[in-house]
Amino acid sequence: MAYSPSRPLTAGTGTVGVALRDFDRRLEQAQCALATVESAGQRREAATSLYEVEIRLSELATVLPDTAMAQQLIALRDLLSSHLLAASTCERGELPTSVVVGLLRRGADRARRGIRQTVTADGDQAVPARFVDV
């Protein structure tokens, strides 16, 4: 069952893992959309997914009892935020679409790798992994 963005996050058994798997899935979808960007609408949809993951990472970090994991998720959120801000700035500055798409791709890729390096999200629970800088 997919994690519903409208459902409040809790630190209960399974919920963290479900949320992280959903974030990973959303990031993967954004990566796929950005790999074959053919329209501004497609790029906006991918960016919207990335913004949603950014917000949800913040929300998840606030309910985690594990402060080390919460700090890692906040650092990951900050990394994704910086790519989104740079892409938005480049778009407003009317830089080539390839620059904007490249920033969004890198943001999605690094966020996805970060989620997978921060926690193992394949089971029903999120299990802390060794921290590795992304």
PyMOL commands that set and color helices and strands:
alter all, ss='L'
color gray80, all
select helices_A, chain A and resi 15-35+40-63+67-92+97-118
alter helices_A, ss='H'
color red, helices_A
select strands_A, chain A and resi 119-120+127-128
alter strands_A, ss='S'
color yellow, strands_A
deselect
rebuild
show_as cartoon
